C-alpha cells in the first residue's frame, strides 16, 4: 500500500505522517492488490480538514472529513474510507450473484 501525505498551507510533521499511515494501513485488509492513497491535510479555520483519494481497480474513491483537531479529522477520514471500500467490494461481489436465477428447471 502506497500512502502519499501532503499538506496544503500546512507542514506535515513526521508524527502526523506516521499517524496517517497507521490509520490508513487498515484499508489494505479489503483488497489483496496494493492500493494507492493520496492524502491532503489542511486547516480551514476553525476546522481541520483531511481529504483522501484512493485508486482501486480502475475506480477512484474520494472522502473528506473535518474535525476539531487534525487527529480527529484523520480518524473520521479513515472510518469513511473504510466504509467506502467495503461498499465498493460488496458491489463487485453482488454484481455477478444474480446470474442464473431466472431459469426454471422442469
C-alpha positions as CSV (number, residue, x, y, z in Angstrom):
1,X,0.0,0.0,0.0
2,X,1.4,3.4,-1.0
3,X,0.3,6.4,1.0
4,X,1.2,9.9,0.0
5,X,0.6,12.6,2.5
6,X,0.6,16.3,1.5
7,X,-0.1,19.5,3.4
8,X,-2.0,22.5,2.0
9,X,-0.5,25.5,3.7
10,X,0.5,23.2,6.5
11,X,3.7,21.5,7.3
12,X,3.2,17.7,7.6
13,X,5.3,16.6,10.6
14,X,6.7,13.1,10.9
15,X,4.2,12.4,13.8
16,X,1.2,13.4,11.5
17,X,2.6,11.3,8.6
18,X,3.1,8.3,10.9
19,X,-0.5,8.7,12.3
20,X,-2.0,8.8,8.8
21,X,0.0,5.7,7.7
22,X,-1.1,3.9,10.8
23,X,-4.7,4.7,10.5
24,X,-5.0,4.1,6.7
25,X,-2.9,0.9,6.7
26,X,-6.1,-1.0,7.8
27,X,-7.6,-0.2,4.4
28,X,-5.3,-2.9,2.8
29,X,-7.3,-5.7,4.5
30,X,-10.1,-5.3,2.0
31,X,-8.1,-5.9,-1.1
32,X,-5.1,-8.1,-1.8
33,X,-3.6,-5.9,-4.5
34,X,-1.8,-2.8,-3.4
35,X,-3.8,0.4,-3.1
36,X,-2.6,4.0,-3.9
37,X,-3.9,6.6,-1.4
38,X,-3.2,10.3,-1.7
39,X,-4.0,12.3,1.5
40,X,-4.1,16.0,1.8
41,X,-4.2,17.8,5.2
42,X,-5.3,21.4,5.6
43,X,-6.6,23.9,8.1
44,X,-9.8,25.9,7.3
45,X,-10.3,27.8,10.5
46,X,-11.7,26.8,12.8
47,X,-11.8,23.2,11.4
48,X,-9.0,20.9,10.4
49,X,-9.6,19.1,7.2
50,X,-8.3,15.8,5.9
51,X,-9.1,14.6,2.3
52,X,-8.1,11.3,0.6
53,X,-8.3,9.8,-2.8
54,X,-8.0,6.0,-3.3
55,X,-7.4,4.4,-6.6
56,X,-8.9,0.9,-6.7
57,X,-9.1,-1.3,-9.8
58,X,-10.0,1.4,-12.2
59,X,-12.2,3.4,-9.8
60,X,-11.4,6.5,-7.8
61,X,-12.9,6.9,-4.4
62,X,-12.8,10.2,-2.5
63,X,-13.6,11.2,1.0
64,X,-13.1,14.2,3.2
65,X,-13.5,14.9,6.9
66,X,-13.4,17.8,9.3
67,X,-12.6,17.7,13.0
68,X,-11.6,19.9,16.0
69,X,-8.0,18.8,15.6
70,X,-6.1,17.1,12.9
71,X,-6.0,13.7,14.6
72,X,-9.8,13.7,14.9
73,X,-10.2,14.6,11.2
74,X,-7.8,11.7,10.3
75,X,-9.8,9.3,12.4
76,X,-13.1,10.3,10.7
77,X,-11.4,10.1,7.3
78,X,-10.2,6.5,8.0
79,X,-13.7,5.5,9.0
80,X,-15.2,7.0,5.9
81,X,-12.7,5.4,3.6
82,X,-13.2,2.0,5.3
83,X,-17.0,2.2,4.6
84,X,-16.4,3.3,1.0
85,X,-14.1,0.4,0.3
86,X,-16.5,-2.1,2.0
87,X,-19.3,-0.8,-0.2
88,X,-17.2,-0.9,-3.3
89,X,-16.2,-4.5,-2.5
90,X,-19.8,-5.5,-1.9
91,X,-20.8,-4.1,-5.3
92,X,-18.1,-6.1,-7.0
93,X,-19.2,-9.3,-5.3
94,X,-23.0,-8.7,-5.8
95,X,-22.6,-7.8,-9.4
96,X,-22.2,-11.4,-10.5
97,X,-24.5,-13.0,-7.9
98,X,-27.8,-12.6,-9.8
99,X,-26.9,-14.8,-12.8
100,X,-28.9,-17.9,-13.4
101,X,-31.8,-17.1,-11.1
102,X,-34.2,-16.5,-14.0
103,X,-34.0,-20.1,-15.2
104,X,-36.6,-22.6,-14.1
105,X,-35.8,-26.4,-14.2
106,X,-38.8,-28.6,-15.2
